[in-house]
Amino acid sequence: MKINLIVIGKKMPDWIQTGIHHYQKQLPASLNFNLIALEVQKRKGKNIEHIKELEGELLIKATTGSNLIIAFDERGKQHIVPNL
């Protein structure tokens, strides 16, 4: 099984990196776990809704071919996404 954790942004706070590494160590060795960090869109002078659309498109491209996609919003609410 392959698990990709896809995030927007390459500069994560230390507590997030620590949490990812903590739980990654608990996964069985047979799982192929990857952390994929996508580039943040430049925000200066742009509409936030437009930026969300651009980053959403990047996320969709990164999940192409996935069997199951589980997305979390900024508050941690889970969203199961149908296969694209």
PDB file of N, CA, C and O in Angstrom:
ATOM      1  N   MET A   1       0.848  -1.179   0.000  1.00  0.00           N
ATOM      2  CA  MET A   1       0.000   0.000   0.000  1.00  0.00           C
ATOM      3  C   MET A   1       0.889   1.236   0.000  1.00  0.00           C
ATOM      4  O   MET A   1       1.967   1.248   0.593  1.00  0.00           O
ATOM      5  N   LYS A   2       0.423   2.253  -0.664  1.00  0.00           N
ATOM      6  CA  LYS A   2       1.169   3.504  -0.776  1.00  0.00           C
ATOM      7  C   LYS A   2       0.340   4.620  -0.145  1.00  0.00           C
ATOM      8  O   LYS A   2      -0.843   4.767  -0.452  1.00  0.00           O
ATOM      9  N   ILE A   3       0.953   5.396   0.728  1.00  0.00           N
ATOM     10  CA  ILE A   3       0.292   6.534   1.364  1.00  0.00           C
ATOM     11  C   ILE A   3       1.089   7.789   1.053  1.00  0.00           C
ATOM     12  O   ILE A   3       2.279   7.869   1.357  1.00  0.00           O
ATOM     13  N   ASN A   4       0.429   8.768   0.448  1.00  0.00           N
ATOM     14  CA  ASN A   4       1.049  10.072   0.194  1.00  0.00           C
ATOM     15  C   ASN A   4       0.363  11.111   1.072  1.00  0.00           C
ATOM     16  O   ASN A   4      -0.854  11.281   1.004  1.00  0.00           O
ATOM     17  N   LEU A   5       1.132  11.793   1.882  1.00  0.00           N
ATOM     18  CA  LEU A   5       0.639  12.930   2.639  1.00  0.00           C
ATOM     19  C   LEU A   5       1.041  14.159   1.839  1.00  0.00           C
ATOM     20  O   LEU A   5       2.224  14.479   1.728  1.00  0.00           O
ATOM     21  N   ILE A   6       0.047  14.847   1.282  1.00  0.00           N
ATOM     22  CA  ILE A   6       0.316  15.988   0.406  1.00  0.00           C
ATOM     23  C   ILE A   6      -0.036  17.265   1.155  1.00  0.00           C
ATOM     24  O   ILE A   6      -1.148  17.413   1.663  1.00  0.00           O
ATOM     25  N   VAL A   7       0.915  18.180   1.218  1.00  0.00           N
ATOM     26  CA  VAL A   7       0.726  19.436   1.932  1.00  0.00           C
ATOM     27  C   VAL A   7       1.068  20.599   1.014  1.00  0.00           C
ATOM     28  O   VAL A   7       1.816  20.455   0.048  1.00  0.00           O
ATOM     29  N   ILE A   8       0.506  21.745   1.336  1.00  0.00           N
ATOM     30  CA  ILE A   8       0.843  22.977   0.626  1.00  0.00           C
ATOM     31  C   ILE A   8       1.858  23.710   1.484  1.00  0.00           C
ATOM     32  O   ILE A   8       1.571  24.061   2.628  1.00  0.00           O
ATOM     33  N   GLY A   9       3.018  23.937   0.947  1.00  0.00           N
ATOM     34  CA  GLY A   9       4.058  24.672   1.658  1.00  0.00           C
ATOM     35  C   GLY A   9       5.173  23.765   2.122  1.00  0.00           C
ATOM     36  O   GLY A   9       4.935  22.634   2.545  1.00  0.00           O
ATOM     37  N   LYS A  10       6.378  24.261   2.042  1.00  0.00           N
ATOM     38  CA  LYS A  10       7.549  23.472   2.410  1.00  0.00           C
ATOM     39  C   LYS A  10       8.073  23.819   3.794  1.00  0.00           C
ATOM     40  O   LYS A  10       8.895  23.088   4.347  1.00  0.00           O
ATOM     41  N   LYS A  11       7.606  24.927   4.360  1.00  0.00           N
ATOM     42  CA  LYS A  11       8.083  25.344   5.682  1.00  0.00           C
ATOM     43  C   LYS A  11       6.997  25.035   6.715  1.00  0.00           C
ATOM     44  O   LYS A  11       6.111  25.849   6.974  1.00  0.00           O
ATOM     45  N   MET A  12       7.092  23.842   7.292  1.00  0.00           N
ATOM     46  CA  MET A  12       6.133  23.450   8.314  1.00  0.00           C
ATOM     47  C   MET A  12       6.727  23.761   9.685  1.00  0.00           C
ATOM     48  O   MET A  12       7.937  23.653   9.884  1.00  0.00           O
ATOM     49  N   PRO A  13       5.866  24.150  10.631  1.00  0.00           N
ATOM     50  CA  PRO A  13       6.367  24.350  11.995  1.00  0.00           C
ATOM     51  C   PRO A  13       6.956  23.049  12.545  1.00  0.00           C
ATOM     52  O   PRO A  13       6.575  21.955  12.131  1.00  0.00           O
ATOM     53  N   ASP A  14       7.879  23.190  13.474  1.00  0.00           N
ATOM     54  CA  ASP A  14       8.544  22.018  14.050  1.00  0.00           C
ATOM     55  C   ASP A  14       7.554  21.018  14.634  1.00  0.00           C
ATOM     56  O   ASP A  14       7.754  19.810  14.505  1.00  0.00           O
ATOM     57  N   TRP A  15       6.476  21.505  15.282  1.00  0.00           N
ATOM     58  CA  TRP A  15       5.538  20.592  15.926  1.00  0.00           C
ATOM     59  C   TRP A  15       4.820  19.717  14.899  1.00  0.00           C
ATOM     60  O   TRP A  15       4.467  18.577  15.201  1.00  0.00           O
ATOM     61  N   ILE A  16       4.600  20.235  13.693  1.00  0.00           N
ATOM     62  CA  ILE A  16       3.970  19.436  12.646  1.00  0.00           C
ATOM     63  C   ILE A  16       4.949  18.382  12.139  1.00  0.00           C
ATOM     64  O   ILE A  16       4.586  17.215  11.991  1.00  0.00           O
ATOM     65  N   GLN A  17       6.175  18.785  11.876  1.00  0.00           N
ATOM     66  CA  GLN A  17       7.190  17.830  11.425  1.00  0.00           C
ATOM     67  C   GLN A  17       7.408  16.728  12.457  1.00  0.00           C
ATOM     68  O   GLN A  17       7.545  15.558  12.101  1.00  0.00           O
ATOM     69  N   THR A  18       7.439  17.100  13.726  1.00  0.00           N
ATOM     70  CA  THR A  18       7.605  16.120  14.795  1.00  0.00           C
ATOM     71  C   THR A  18       6.444  15.135  14.805  1.00  0.00           C
ATOM     72  O   THR A  18       6.653  13.930  14.946  1.00  0.00           O
ATOM     73  N   GLY A  19       5.227  15.638  14.656  1.00  0.00           N
ATOM     74  CA  GLY A  19       4.049  14.774  14.629  1.00  0.00           C
ATOM     75  C   GLY A  19       4.056  13.817  13.451  1.00  0.00           C
ATOM     76  O   GLY A  19       3.736  12.638  13.602  1.00  0.00           O
ATOM     77  N   ILE A  20       4.417  14.315  12.287  1.00  0.00           N
ATOM     78  CA  ILE A  20       4.481  13.459  11.097  1.00  0.00           C
ATOM     79  C   ILE A  20       5.496  12.346  11.303  1.00  0.00           C
ATOM     80  O   ILE A  20       5.204  11.182  11.029  1.00  0.00           O
ATOM     81  N   HIS A  21       6.677  12.688  11.781  1.00  0.00           N
ATOM     82  CA  HIS A  21       7.718  11.676  11.985  1.00  0.00           C
ATOM     83  C   HIS A  21       7.317  10.671  13.064  1.00  0.00           C
ATOM     84  O   HIS A  21       7.610   9.481  12.951  1.00  0.00           O
ATOM     85  N   HIS A  22       6.645  11.157  14.111  1.00  0.00           N
ATOM     86  CA  HIS A  22       6.196  10.270  15.188  1.00  0.00           C
ATOM     87  C   HIS A  22       5.246   9.203  14.645  1.00  0.00           C
ATOM     88  O   HIS A  22       5.429   8.013  14.902  1.00  0.00           O
ATOM     89  N   TYR A  23       4.232   9.632  13.896  1.00  0.00           N
ATOM     90  CA  TYR A  23       3.254   8.678  13.381  1.00  0.00           C
ATOM     91  C   TYR A  23       3.817   7.844  12.227  1.00  0.00           C
ATOM     92  O   TYR A  23       3.416   6.694  12.045  1.00  0.00           O
ATOM     93  N   GLN A  24       4.724   8.400  11.464  1.00  0.00           N
ATOM     94  CA  GLN A  24       5.345   7.655  10.376  1.00  0.00           C
ATOM     95  C   GLN A  24       6.104   6.450  10.926  1.00  0.00           C
ATOM     96  O   GLN A  24       6.080   5.380  10.318  1.00  0.00           O
ATOM     97  N   LYS A  25       6.779   6.606  12.068  1.00  0.00           N
ATOM     98  CA  LYS A  25       7.521   5.505  12.678  1.00  0.00           C
ATOM     99  C   LYS A  25       6.594   4.384  13.145  1.00  0.00           C
ATOM    100  O   LYS A  25       7.020   3.235  13.262  1.00  0.00           O
ATOM    101  N   GLN A  26       5.330   4.711  13.412  1.00  0.00           N
ATOM    102  CA  GLN A  26       4.388   3.710  13.901  1.00  0.00           C
ATOM    103  C   GLN A  26       3.756   2.907  12.764  1.00  0.00           C
ATOM    104  O   GLN A  26       3.108   1.891  13.015  1.00  0.00           O
ATOM    105  N   LEU A  27       3.935   3.344  11.532  1.00  0.00           N
ATOM    106  CA  LEU A  27       3.371   2.619  10.390  1.00  0.00           C
ATOM    107  C   LEU A  27       4.174   1.353  10.113  1.00  0.00           C
ATOM    108  O   LEU A  27       5.386   1.319  10.324  1.00  0.00           O
ATOM    109  N   PRO A  28       3.489   0.311   9.638  1.00  0.00           N
ATOM    110  CA  PRO A  28       4.232  -0.909   9.274  1.00  0.00           C
ATOM    111  C   PRO A  28       5.245  -0.608   8.170  1.00  0.00           C
ATOM    112  O   PRO A  28       5.029   0.257   7.322  1.00  0.00           O
ATOM    113  N   ALA A  29       6.337  -1.334   8.205  1.00  0.00           N
ATOM    114  CA  ALA A  29       7.407  -1.126   7.219  1.00  0.00           C
ATOM    115  C   ALA A  29       6.931  -1.425   5.800  1.00  0.00           C
ATOM    116  O   ALA A  29       7.510  -0.931   4.833  1.00  0.00           O
ATOM    117  N   SER A  30       5.873  -2.236   5.672  1.00  0.00           N
ATOM    118  CA  SER A  30       5.380  -2.602   4.343  1.00  0.00           C
ATOM    119  C   SER A  30       4.650  -1.451   3.649  1.00  0.00           C
ATOM    120  O   SER A  30       4.424  -1.504   2.440  1.00  0.00           O
ATOM    121  N   LEU A  31       4.281  -0.414   4.401  1.00  0.00           N
ATOM    122  CA  LEU A  31       3.622   0.746   3.793  1.00  0.00           C
ATOM    123  C   LEU A  31       4.655   1.673   3.177  1.00  0.00           C
ATOM    124  O   LEU A  31       5.705   1.933   3.765  1.00  0.00           O
ATOM    125  N   ASN A  32       4.352   2.159   2.004  1.00  0.00           N
ATOM    126  CA  ASN A  32       5.211   3.108   1.312  1.00  0.00           C
ATOM    127  C   ASN A  32       4.663   4.502   1.613  1.00  0.00           C
ATOM    128  O   ASN A  32       3.710   4.940   0.968  1.00  0.00           O
ATOM    129  N   PHE A  33       5.254   5.207   2.585  1.00  0.00           N
ATOM    130  CA  PHE A  33       4.784   6.526   3.017  1.00  0.00           C
ATOM    131  C   PHE A  33       5.661   7.601   2.405  1.00  0.00           C
ATOM    132  O   PHE A  33       6.888   7.525   2.462  1.00  0.00           O
ATOM    133  N   ASN A  34       5.018   8.608   1.815  1.00  0.00           N
ATOM    134  CA  ASN A  34       5.738   9.740   1.218  1.00  0.00           C
ATOM    135  C   ASN A  34       5.110  11.049   1.676  1.00  0.00           C
ATOM    136  O   ASN A  34       3.887  11.167   1.746  1.00  0.00           O
ATOM    137  N   LEU A  35       5.934  12.015   1.982  1.00  0.00           N
ATOM    138  CA  LEU A  35       5.486  13.369   2.266  1.00  0.00           C
ATOM    139  C   LEU A  35       5.776  14.192   1.026  1.00  0.00           C
ATOM    140  O   LEU A  35       6.926  14.316   0.604  1.00  0.00           O
ATOM    141  N   ILE A  36       4.721  14.758   0.441  1.00  0.00           N
ATOM    142  CA  ILE A  36       4.863  15.558  -0.779  1.00  0.00           C
ATOM    143  C   ILE A  36       4.471  16.994  -0.436  1.00  0.00           C
ATOM    144  O   ILE A  36       3.319  17.255  -0.088  1.00  0.00           O
ATOM    145  N   ALA A  37       5.413  17.916  -0.530  1.00  0.00           N
ATOM    146  CA  ALA A  37       5.163  19.322  -0.228  1.00  0.00           C
ATOM    147  C   ALA A  37       5.064  20.105  -1.537  1.00  0.00           C
ATOM    148  O   ALA A  37       6.022  20.178  -2.306  1.00  0.00           O
ATOM    149  N   LEU A  38       3.903  20.681  -1.773  1.00  0.00           N
ATOM    150  CA  LEU A  38       3.673  21.474  -2.980  1.00  0.00           C
ATOM    151  C   LEU A  38       4.006  22.934  -2.708  1.00  0.00           C
ATOM    152  O   LEU A  38       3.928  23.400  -1.571  1.00  0.00           O
ATOM    153  N   GLU A  39       4.374  23.640  -3.753  1.00  0.00           N
ATOM    154  CA  GLU A  39       4.724  25.057  -3.629  1.00  0.00           C
ATOM    155  C   GLU A  39       3.504  25.895  -3.250  1.00  0.00           C
ATOM    156  O   GLU A  39       2.408  25.698  -3.773  1.00  0.00           O
ATOM    157  N   VAL A  40       3.717  26.820  -2.342  1.00  0.00           N
ATOM    158  CA  VAL A  40       2.689  27.794  -1.972  1.00  0.00           C
ATOM    159  C   VAL A  40       2.576  28.796  -3.110  1.00  0.00           C
ATOM    160  O   VAL A  40       3.586  29.210  -3.680  1.00  0.00           O
ATOM    161  N   GLN A  41       1.344  29.190  -3.443  1.00  0.00           N
ATOM    162  CA  GLN A  41       1.145  30.201  -4.465  1.00  0.00           C
ATOM    163  C   GLN A  41       1.465  31.576  -3.893  1.00  0.00           C
ATOM    164  O   GLN A  41       1.206  31.838  -2.719  1.00  0.00           O
ATOM    165  N   LYS A  42       2.015  32.434  -4.703  1.00  0.00           N
ATOM    166  CA  LYS A  42       2.346  33.790  -4.258  1.00  0.00           C
ATOM    167  C   LYS A  42       1.055  34.521  -3.928  1.00  0.00           C
ATOM    168  O   LYS A  42       0.125  34.564  -4.734  1.00  0.00           O
ATOM    169  N   ARG A  43       1.011  35.093  -2.735  1.00  0.00           N
ATOM    170  CA  ARG A  43      -0.219  35.708  -2.244  1.00  0.00           C
ATOM    171  C   ARG A  43      -0.254  37.230  -2.411  1.00  0.00           C
ATOM    172  O   ARG A  43      -1.325  37.834  -2.363  1.00  0.00           O
ATOM    173  N   LYS A  44       0.880  37.831  -2.600  1.00  0.00           N
ATOM    174  CA  LYS A  44       0.951  39.288  -2.652  1.00  0.00           C
ATOM    175  C   LYS A  44       0.105  39.836  -3.807  1.00  0.00           C
ATOM    176  O   LYS A  44       0.351  39.535  -4.975  1.00  0.00           O
ATOM    177  N   GLY A  45      -0.885  40.638  -3.456  1.00  0.00           N
ATOM    178  CA  GLY A  45      -1.708  41.304  -4.460  1.00  0.00           C
ATOM    179  C   GLY A  45      -2.716  40.409  -5.164  1.00  0.00           C
ATOM    180  O   GLY A  45      -3.299  40.820  -6.167  1.00  0.00           O
ATOM    181  N   LYS A  46      -2.939  39.184  -4.660  1.00  0.00           N
ATOM    182  CA  LYS A  46      -3.883  38.283  -5.318  1.00  0.00           C
ATOM    183  C   LYS A  46      -5.086  38.026  -4.427  1.00  0.00           C
ATOM    184  O   LYS A  46      -5.004  38.116  -3.202  1.00  0.00           O
ATOM    185  N   ASN A  47      -6.194  37.708  -5.058  1.00  0.00           N
ATOM    186  CA  ASN A  47      -7.425  37.359  -4.373  1.00  0.00           C
ATOM    187  C   ASN A  47      -7.261  35.989  -3.726  1.00  0.00           C
ATOM    188  O   ASN A  47      -6.804  35.050  -4.378  1.00  0.00           O
ATOM    189  N   ILE A  48      -7.631  35.861  -2.444  1.00  0.00           N
ATOM    190  CA  ILE A  48      -7.443  34.607  -1.721  1.00  0.00           C
ATOM    191  C   ILE A  48      -8.254  33.469  -2.350  1.00  0.00           C
ATOM    192  O   ILE A  48      -7.805  32.322  -2.334  1.00  0.00           O
ATOM    193  N   GLU A  49      -9.414  33.755  -2.893  1.00  0.00           N
ATOM    194  CA  GLU A  49     -10.218  32.713  -3.540  1.00  0.00           C
ATOM    195  C   GLU A  49      -9.506  32.171  -4.783  1.00  0.00           C
ATOM    196  O   GLU A  49      -9.554  30.972  -5.058  1.00  0.00           O
ATOM    197  N   HIS A  50      -8.856  33.046  -5.518  1.00  0.00           N
ATOM    198  CA  HIS A  50      -8.087  32.621  -6.697  1.00  0.00           C
ATOM    199  C   HIS A  50      -6.912  31.732  -6.277  1.00  0.00           C
ATOM    200  O   HIS A  50      -6.616  30.732  -6.930  1.00  0.00           O
ATOM    201  N   ILE A  51      -6.258  32.105  -5.194  1.00  0.00           N
ATOM    202  CA  ILE A  51      -5.128  31.316  -4.687  1.00  0.00           C
ATOM    203  C   ILE A  51      -5.609  29.932  -4.263  1.00  0.00           C
ATOM    204  O   ILE A  51      -4.943  28.933  -4.534  1.00  0.00           O
ATOM    205  N   LYS A  52      -6.767  29.867  -3.596  1.00  0.00           N
ATOM    206  CA  LYS A  52      -7.326  28.577  -3.182  1.00  0.00           C
ATOM    207  C   LYS A  52      -7.619  27.697  -4.400  1.00  0.00           C
ATOM    208  O   LYS A  52      -7.383  26.490  -4.372  1.00  0.00           O
ATOM    209  N   GLU A  53      -8.126  28.302  -5.449  1.00  0.00           N
ATOM    210  CA  GLU A  53      -8.394  27.548  -6.685  1.00  0.00           C
ATOM    211  C   GLU A  53      -7.095  26.981  -7.273  1.00  0.00           C
ATOM    212  O   GLU A  53      -7.034  25.810  -7.650  1.00  0.00           O
ATOM    213  N   LEU A  54      -6.073  27.812  -7.346  1.00  0.00           N
ATOM    214  CA  LEU A  54      -4.789  27.367  -7.895  1.00  0.00           C
ATOM    215  C   LEU A  54      -4.195  26.231  -7.067  1.00  0.00           C
ATOM    216  O   LEU A  54      -3.723  25.236  -7.616  1.00  0.00           O
ATOM    217  N   GLU A  55      -4.222  26.385  -5.743  1.00  0.00           N
ATOM    218  CA  GLU A  55      -3.670  25.342  -4.878  1.00  0.00           C
ATOM    219  C   GLU A  55      -4.530  24.087  -4.924  1.00  0.00           C
ATOM    220  O   GLU A  55      -4.009  22.977  -4.818  1.00  0.00           O
ATOM    221  N   GLY A  56      -5.838  24.251  -5.082  1.00  0.00           N
ATOM    222  CA  GLY A  56      -6.722  23.102  -5.238  1.00  0.00           C
ATOM    223  C   GLY A  56      -6.389  22.312  -6.493  1.00  0.00           C
ATOM    224  O   GLY A  56      -6.390  21.081  -6.478  1.00  0.00           O
ATOM    225  N   GLU A  57      -6.104  23.017  -7.574  1.00  0.00           N
ATOM    226  CA  GLU A  57      -5.714  22.355  -8.826  1.00  0.00           C
ATOM    227  C   GLU A  57      -4.405  21.580  -8.652  1.00  0.00           C
ATOM    228  O   GLU A  57      -4.257  20.477  -9.177  1.00  0.00           O
ATOM    229  N   LEU A  58      -3.462  22.161  -7.915  1.00  0.00           N
ATOM    230  CA  LEU A  58      -2.200  21.458  -7.644  1.00  0.00           C
ATOM    231  C   LEU A  58      -2.453  20.175  -6.852  1.00  0.00           C
ATOM    232  O   LEU A  58      -1.856  19.136  -7.134  1.00  0.00           O
ATOM    233  N   LEU A  59      -3.343  20.255  -5.861  1.00  0.00           N
ATOM    234  CA  LEU A  59      -3.667  19.075  -5.060  1.00  0.00           C
ATOM    235  C   LEU A  59      -4.328  17.994  -5.910  1.00  0.00           C
ATOM    236  O   LEU A  59      -4.009  16.812  -5.775  1.00  0.00           O
ATOM    237  N   ILE A  60      -5.244  18.394  -6.781  1.00  0.00           N
ATOM    238  CA  ILE A  60      -5.918  17.423  -7.646  1.00  0.00           C
ATOM    239  C   ILE A  60      -4.901  16.736  -8.558  1.00  0.00           C
ATOM    240  O   ILE A  60      -4.941  15.517  -8.725  1.00  0.00           O
ATOM    241  N   LYS A  61      -3.996  17.508  -9.146  1.00  0.00           N
ATOM    242  CA  LYS A  61      -2.964  16.913 -10.007  1.00  0.00           C
ATOM    243  C   LYS A  61      -2.092  15.935  -9.217  1.00  0.00           C
ATOM    244  O   LYS A  61      -1.709  14.884  -9.732  1.00  0.00           O
ATOM    245  N   ALA A  62      -1.781  16.283  -7.967  1.00  0.00           N
ATOM    246  CA  ALA A  62      -0.916  15.429  -7.155  1.00  0.00           C
ATOM    247  C   ALA A  62      -1.600  14.128  -6.744  1.00  0.00           C
ATOM    248  O   ALA A  62      -0.926  13.160  -6.392  1.00  0.00           O
ATOM    249  N   THR A  63      -2.935  14.096  -6.787  1.00  0.00           N
ATOM    250  CA  THR A  63      -3.662  12.887  -6.379  1.00  0.00           C
ATOM    251  C   THR A  63      -4.128  12.043  -7.561  1.00  0.00           C
ATOM    252  O   THR A  63      -4.828  11.049  -7.370  1.00  0.00           O
ATOM    253  N   THR A  64      -3.756  12.419  -8.757  1.00  0.00           N
ATOM    254  CA  THR A  64      -4.162  11.663  -9.939  1.00  0.00           C
ATOM    255  C   THR A  64      -3.749  10.197  -9.795  1.00  0.00           C
ATOM    256  O   THR A  64      -2.601   9.891  -9.473  1.00  0.00           O
ATOM    257  N   GLY A  65      -4.697   9.308 -10.038  1.00  0.00           N
ATOM    258  CA  GLY A  65      -4.432   7.879  -9.955  1.00  0.00           C
ATOM    259  C   GLY A  65      -4.618   7.298  -8.565  1.00  0.00           C
ATOM    260  O   GLY A  65      -4.408   6.101  -8.370  1.00  0.00           O
ATOM    261  N   SER A  66      -5.006   8.112  -7.596  1.00  0.00           N
ATOM    262  CA  SER A  66      -5.208   7.614  -6.234  1.00  0.00           C
ATOM    263  C   SER A  66      -6.516   6.853  -6.125  1.00  0.00           C
ATOM    264  O   SER A  66      -7.492   7.179  -6.800  1.00  0.00           O
ATOM    265  N   ASN A  67      -6.533   5.846  -5.280  1.00  0.00           N
ATOM    266  CA  ASN A  67      -7.751   5.070  -5.047  1.00  0.00           C
ATOM    267  C   ASN A  67      -8.665   5.736  -4.038  1.00  0.00           C
ATOM    268  O   ASN A  67      -9.886   5.636  -4.156  1.00  0.00           O
ATOM    269  N   LEU A  68      -8.108   6.409  -3.057  1.00  0.00           N
ATOM    270  CA  LEU A  68      -8.882   7.062  -2.010  1.00  0.00           C
ATOM    271  C   LEU A  68      -8.183   8.353  -1.638  1.00  0.00           C
ATOM    272  O   LEU A  68      -6.964   8.389  -1.468  1.00  0.00           O
ATOM    273  N   ILE A  69      -8.963   9.405  -1.514  1.00  0.00           N
ATOM    274  CA  ILE A  69      -8.411  10.698  -1.114  1.00  0.00           C
ATOM    275  C   ILE A  69      -9.161  11.152   0.129  1.00  0.00           C
ATOM    276  O   ILE A  69     -10.391  11.206   0.139  1.00  0.00           O
ATOM    277  N   ILE A  70      -8.421  11.474   1.164  1.00  0.00           N
ATOM    278  CA  ILE A  70      -9.019  12.021   2.386  1.00  0.00           C
ATOM    279  C   ILE A  70      -8.398  13.386   2.584  1.00  0.00           C
ATOM    280  O   ILE A  70      -7.180  13.511   2.710  1.00  0.00           O
ATOM    281  N   ALA A  71      -9.230  14.402   2.611  1.00  0.00           N
ATOM    282  CA  ALA A  71      -8.741  15.770   2.753  1.00  0.00           C
ATOM    283  C   ALA A  71      -9.176  16.326   4.112  1.00  0.00           C
ATOM    284  O   ALA A  71     -10.242  15.987   4.625  1.00  0.00           O
ATOM    285  N   PHE A  72      -8.341  17.171   4.673  1.00  0.00           N
ATOM    286  CA  PHE A  72      -8.672  17.852   5.913  1.00  0.00           C
ATOM    287  C   PHE A  72      -8.617  19.346   5.660  1.00  0.00           C
ATOM    288  O   PHE A  72      -7.725  19.837   4.967  1.00  0.00           O
ATOM    289  N   ASP A  73      -9.583  20.074   6.231  1.00  0.00           N
ATOM    290  CA  ASP A  73      -9.530  21.524   6.100  1.00  0.00           C
ATOM    291  C   ASP A  73      -8.666  22.096   7.223  1.00  0.00           C
ATOM    292  O   ASP A  73      -8.114  21.352   8.034  1.00  0.00           O
ATOM    293  N   GLU A  74      -8.556  23.415   7.263  1.00  0.00           N
ATOM    294  CA  GLU A  74      -7.660  24.053   8.225  1.00  0.00           C
ATOM    295  C   GLU A  74      -8.093  23.845   9.674  1.00  0.00           C
ATOM    296  O   GLU A  74      -7.301  24.089  10.584  1.00  0.00           O
ATOM    297  N   ARG A  75      -9.320  23.404   9.911  1.00  0.00           N
ATOM    298  CA  ARG A  75      -9.799  23.137  11.259  1.00  0.00           C
ATOM    299  C   ARG A  75      -9.711  21.653  11.617  1.00  0.00           C
ATOM    300  O   ARG A  75     -10.090  21.253  12.718  1.00  0.00           O
ATOM    301  N   GLY A  76      -9.206  20.831  10.680  1.00  0.00           N
ATOM    302  CA  GLY A  76      -9.056  19.405  10.935  1.00  0.00           C
ATOM    303  C   GLY A  76     -10.279  18.587  10.582  1.00  0.00           C
ATOM    304  O   GLY A  76     -10.319  17.391  10.868  1.00  0.00           O
ATOM    305  N   LYS A  77     -11.296  19.210   9.958  1.00  0.00           N
ATOM    306  CA  LYS A  77     -12.483  18.466   9.565  1.00  0.00           C
ATOM    307  C   LYS A  77     -12.149  17.592   8.358  1.00  0.00           C
ATOM    308  O   LYS A  77     -11.536  18.045   7.391  1.00  0.00           O
ATOM    309  N   GLN A  78     -12.570  16.323   8.439  1.00  0.00           N
ATOM    310  CA  GLN A  78     -12.255  15.348   7.389  1.00  0.00           C
ATOM    311  C   GLN A  78     -13.291  15.393   6.277  1.00  0.00           C
ATOM    312  O   GLN A  78     -14.487  15.537   6.531  1.00  0.00           O
ATOM    313  N   HIS A  79     -12.818  15.269   5.039  1.00  0.00           N
ATOM    314  CA  HIS A  79     -13.665  15.220   3.854  1.00  0.00           C
ATOM    315  C   HIS A  79     -13.205  14.039   3.005  1.00  0.00           C
ATOM    316  O   HIS A  79     -12.049  13.998   2.582  1.00  0.00           O
ATOM    317  N   ILE A  80     -14.086  13.086   2.754  1.00  0.00           N
ATOM    318  CA  ILE A  80     -13.749  11.979   1.859  1.00  0.00           C
ATOM    319  C   ILE A  80     -14.066  12.463   0.442  1.00  0.00           C
ATOM    320  O   ILE A  80     -15.182  12.899   0.163  1.00  0.00           O
ATOM    321  N   VAL A  81     -13.096  12.384  -0.427  1.00  0.00           N
ATOM    322  CA  VAL A  81     -13.247  12.880  -1.802  1.00  0.00           C
ATOM    323  C   VAL A  81     -13.455  11.684  -2.730  1.00  0.00           C
ATOM    324  O   VAL A  81     -12.671  10.736  -2.703  1.00  0.00           O
ATOM    325  N   PRO A  82     -14.520  11.722  -3.559  1.00  0.00           N
ATOM    326  CA  PRO A  82     -14.703  10.611  -4.504  1.00  0.00           C
ATOM    327  C   PRO A  82     -13.535  10.534  -5.481  1.00  0.00           C
ATOM    328  O   PRO A  82     -12.857  11.529  -5.739  1.00  0.00           O
ATOM    329  N   ASN A  83     -13.316   9.355  -6.011  1.00  0.00           N
ATOM    330  CA  ASN A  83     -12.237   9.192  -7.002  1.00  0.00           C
ATOM    331  C   ASN A  83     -12.410  10.184  -8.131  1.00  0.00           C
ATOM    332  O   ASN A  83     -13.518  10.391  -8.626  1.00  0.00           O
ATOM    333  N   LEU A  84     -11.323  10.787  -8.530  1.00  0.00           N
ATOM    334  CA  LEU A  84     -11.370  11.796  -9.610  1.00  0.00           C
ATOM    335  C   LEU A  84     -11.066  11.168 -10.927  1.00  0.00           C
ATOM    336  O   LEU A  84     -11.058  11.853 -11.950  1.00  0.00           O
TER     337      LEU A  84
END
